[in-house]
């Protein structure tokens, strides 16, 4: 008899239940039938998996090894089945997009859906850039739309191809009645905010460390930083509980104004990633073009684009690594050595 997935399910059920009686109930089997199957599994694996006692069962060292592998294999197989069914429903076409929080993912979805009506577009979002990139590396997603701080490397650099969509200076969000909010201030010195509490969305990159370092260079240490979801960040700013950090593409929001920080102490790069060996790689140039257009649209609609009484938001920092401005021929860049893997 060969070991099968159903055998691993039995081992996991017995370990989770802690007794053969409860495991048999959970599996819908009679206890004698479960005991017989468990003995067959133990013969296949070459040893005893569980020690029976008056208080139930406990795993042996071999049982722990098998159980550890089963807890990895069973979810992976389940996920494979779900992905296969999803792929079969969608066919060869479709876009599976993953992204962190921000307006670009929605803009990209809108452009793809408009360009190819009827072609399915699915999304997955997470605060973790590593999680989204891992989904592409593992084949669960086609493209990752994430951001990284400054010149830091993107996640999964050895497995994925990455191209820069755009780069934005980091702005500060203020309540509309904050003393530093009124025009004609075009920029705010970071040191002017030394006494403020701060708020920002979490991430697994180096942005938090870079922000702390920028504050130290400005001569202070942040007294308090609230890491929370975007809606809560906006609320804390609106009620004057904190000032926030945001990208230049932050949309117009009631009760909030955005201002660039003098000297651009923090920079954010928007990146598009894909697996170079995946079928989706053939569409990377087109998706990159749409992503860059989505960024341009988000920037034009942003709170910092044309604030009352101020000149248009600076775009001097919105350059790519090759020195080009947003737009241009993405196909040419895809064939260049600037593609990092």
N, C-alpha and C positions, 0 to 999 in steps of 0.2 A: 504494500500500500504506500502510495506517495503522499507526502504532506500537502494538504490543500488549505485554501483560505478558511473554509468552514471549520477546520481543525483549530486554527489560530483563534477564531471567534469563540470556540468552546473554551480554550485555555483562558482567554481574557474574561469570559463570563464567569468562570469558576473563581478566578482571582478576585474579580470585582465583587462577587456575591459573598465570598468567604465561606461558602458551604455548598455541597453538591445539591442539597435540597433546594436552596434558593436559586442556584444556577439553573437547575432543571426547570423550575417554574418560569424563570425569565426566558429560557430558550423554548418553552413549550414542549418539553420532553419528559418522559417518566424518568425517575431517578435511576432505576436499573439500566435503562438504555443509555443514559449519560455516563454512568460508571463504566459500561462496556466500551463506549467510544473513547473515553479518556484512557483506558488501558491500552487500546489499539494505538492511540497517539503516542503514548509513552514508549510502546515497543518500537514505533517508527523512529522516535528521537533517541532511543537508546538509554533511557533512564527514567527515574521517577520525577514527576513534575510537582506533585503536591504530597504533603504529609497529612494524613487524616488524624484528627483528634476529637475529643469530646466537645471542644469549642468550635469545631469547623475544620477548615483546611488552611495550611500555610504553604507557600512556595518553597521548593528546594533551591539550591544554587542553580541547577539546570533550569528549573521553572522560572527563576528570575531572568535568566538569559533569554529564554523563549518569549516570556511576557514582554520584556523590553523591546525585542524585535517586532513582536506582534503589534505593539502600540504605535510603532512607526509605519509598518507595512499596511495595516488595515485602513487607516485614514488615507494613506497615499493611494491605495487602490480605489477607495470610494471616490476620491477626488478625480482620479483618472476616468472613472466611469461617468461622472457628472460632466467633465470636460468633453469627453467623447460624444455624449448625447447632445451637448450644446453645439458642438462642432457639426454634428450630423444635421441638426435643425437649421443651422445657419449656412451650411454649405461652404464652398471655397472662399466666398467673399465675406466681408464683415470686418469691423474694427473693434478690437477689445482694448480699451484705453484705461490706463491707470494714472492717477495723479494725486498730488498733494493739494491742499486747500488753496483757492485763488480763482480768479476769473478766466484764466486761460483754458482750462479743461472744458468749461462750458462753451467758450467761444470756438474751440476746436470741434466739439461735437456738432455745434450749429452749422459750421462750414461744411463738414463732411456730410451731414444729413441733407444739406441744401444741394451739395454737388452730386450726391448719389442717392436720390430718393428711393426708399424701399430697401436699401442696404442696411442691415442691422448694425447699430453702434451701441456697444455696452460700455459701462464705466465702473471703475472701482476706485475709491478714494481712501486715503489713509494719511495721518500726520507723519508717518514714517517713510522717508525717501528710500530707505533700505528695503522695506517691505514691498513697496511698489516695484522697485528694480528687481527684487527677487521673483516677483510674479512674472516678469518678462523673461528672466533668465530660466525659469522653470517651465516656460511655455504656457502659462495660464493667462498671460496678457500679450498683446502684440506690441504696444508702445507704452512708454513711461514718460509722463510730463512732470518733471520734478524741478526743484531749484536747489542750488548750492550757494554757500557763502563765498564771495570773492573768487579766488582762484583755486579753491579746494577741489579735490578730485571727486567725480561723481561716484555713486555706489556701483559695485560690480564692474570695476574698470576692466578686468581681464576677460569678462564674458559678454559684455554688451558694447555696442557701438553708440557713441554719444555725439550729438551736434548741438551747438549753442543756438537757441532760438533768439534770445536777446539778453541784455543785461540792464538792470535798473539800479539807480541809487536808492538806498533805503530812506524813506521819509518818516517823519514823526506825525502822529495823529494827536490832535488837541481838541478839547471841547471848544465849541464856537465862542464861548464867553471867556476862554482862557486869556490871561493878560498878553501872551505872546501871539495870539491868533490874529488880531486885526491887521488889515493892510496898513501901511505899504511894506511890511516885512516880507522880503523874498526868501530869505534863508534864516535859519536859527542856529546859533552856536550850541553845540552839545553841552557845553559848560553852563549855559543859561538854564538847563533843566536838571541841574545837580540835585536840587531838593525834591524832585518829583518821585512819586512811585511810578513804576512802569508796568506795562502789560504786553504780552506777545503770545503767539501760538507756539506750542512745543514742536520740537523736531529732534532728529537724531544726528544732525550734522554739527558743525562747529560754530553756528551762528551765535549761540549764547556766550561762548568763550570770546568770540570776536567782539561782541557788544561790550562785554565786561572790560576787555582790553582797550577799546575805544574810549570808554568812560575814564579809565585810569589815565590814559593820555590826556584827557580833557581835565584831569585834576580831581576826580571824585570817584567814589564807589557807589553804585546804585543801592539805595536803602532797602528797596523792595521790588521784586519782579513777580508779577502774577502770570503764570503760564496757564492758559486756558483756551477754550475754543474761540473761533472768530467772533461769534455773536456776543459772548461774554466780554471779550476784549473791547468791542465797540461800546457795549453798555458801560463798562468801567470808565471809558473815555468820555462818553456823553454826560455822565453824572459827575464828572470831575474827580473821580477817585484815582485816576492814573492817566498818564500819557502813554501812547502806544507806538509801536514800530510797525511800519507797513511798507509794502512795495509801491513803486510809482504808479502801478496799475490799479491801486485801491479805488473802488467805485465811489461816486458821490453818495454821501450818507447824511441824512438829517442830523443836525446837532454836532457834526464833526467837521473839522478842517484839517487838511494835510499840508505840511511844509517840508521842503528839503532841508537837510542838515548841511551846514556850511562845511565846505571842504570834502564832502562825500566820504565820511569816515567808514561807511559800510556800503557794500555793493552786493547785489543779488543776481545770480545768473540763472536764467530759465533754460532748461536742457530737455531735449527729446532723445530718448534711448530706445533701442531695439536690439534683438538678437541677430547678428549678421548671418547666421545659418538658417534662420526661420523664413518661412514663405513671405511673411510681412515685410521683410527687408526690401523686396522689390517695389514696395509702395512708400518707402521711407522718404524719398525726395518729395513726393506729392504731399505727404503728411507734414513734413517739415515746412513746406511752403505755406500750408494752411495754418500751422502753428504760429508762424511769424506774422501772418496777416491777422490772426486772432489777437496777438500781442499788440499790434499797431492799433487795432480797433479798441482794445481795452485801454490803451494809453490815451487815446483820443477822448474816451468817455470818462476818464478818471477824475477823481476829486482834485488832483494837482494839475490837471491840464490847463484850465483857465479859471483859477480862483478869483473871486471878485477883487478888483483893485490891484491884482498882481499880473506880471507878464506870464506868458505860457511857461509850463514846466520845462526845466532844462532837459535837453536830450543829449548833451555832450557825452554823458556816460553810457549812452545806449549804443555801444559799439561791440562788435564781435571780436573774437581773438585774432581774426585776420585783418582787423581794422575797418571792415566794411560796415555800412549802416544797415539797419533792418530793411529787408527786401532783397532784391538781387536773385541770382540763379542758384537755388539750393542744390541742384544736380551737380554743378561745378564743384561746390564745396564737398559734396559727398565723395567725390573721387580724389579729393586732395588728401595730403598727409595729415591734415588737421583732424581727421576722424580718429578719436581715441577709442581703444578697445580694452 
